[in-house]
Amino acid sequence: MKPSLIIAIDGPSGAGKGTLARALAARLDYRHVDTGAMYRAVAWRALQGGLSLDDDAAVRRLAEVAHLFVEGGRVTIDGHDVTSAIRTPEIDRAAAAVARLGGVREVLVGRQRRLGAAGGVVMEGRDIGTVVFPDADLKIYLDAQPHERARRRADDPAHTGGRIGLAGVQSDLEARDQTDATRVVGPLAVAPDAAYIDTTGLSVEATVDWVMQLVEQKIKEAV
Ligand code: DC
């Protein structure tokens, strides 16, 4: 039997975390948890409920009581299937805003720890290897040049409302990177023990093969 590792994948938007995490989870028969979708779903629900996106106490409460599911490629919150509704420029901005709130992060980090505690999980986000699972078995920090990340995001059919052109996508991404990297709680950062991979010009297959070699190494060490 394969050991149930915790694999943490962090990095900025458009670096290819989702594609890599899904491929690894499929190959290893692990669960894939997209933590960005959790921030997005909470932001969607907050907007729907007319909450102010800087009201930490109110949004935290919402995150605490919500029935939130992000596994298997579908995202639901309180019975609403928001799988595609959370992939819009409006929710890009709203999710970055709620991700700055310390109380909201505390609640979602707790949920993420419970989801991954048993292992056998590939979890992607911004603070998985630094805050959520600092003792993860394998940490990957995935990066790519800004123009490449913007091109991937603009080509992503899951992302709707893409009428702002490549330059617009790139400036939105850079603004969001800035917000993610400079927030006080759980900022985007490279864990000292993470494998740093720049995927600019690297195919999906090559990236997955590279990381699978690291996984196989960890599996050998664990048995
Ligand atoms: O990965 P994504 O673009 O779907 O993430 C949505 C937002 O949530 C983005 O602004 C980064 C933030 N986020 C975070 O702060 N911590 C995480 N673990 C995951 C996402």
Residues whose N, C-alpha, C, O or C-beta is under 5 A from the ligand:
A	BS01	DC	S13 T35 G36 A37 Y39 D92 A95 A96 A99 E124 G125 R126 D127 D180
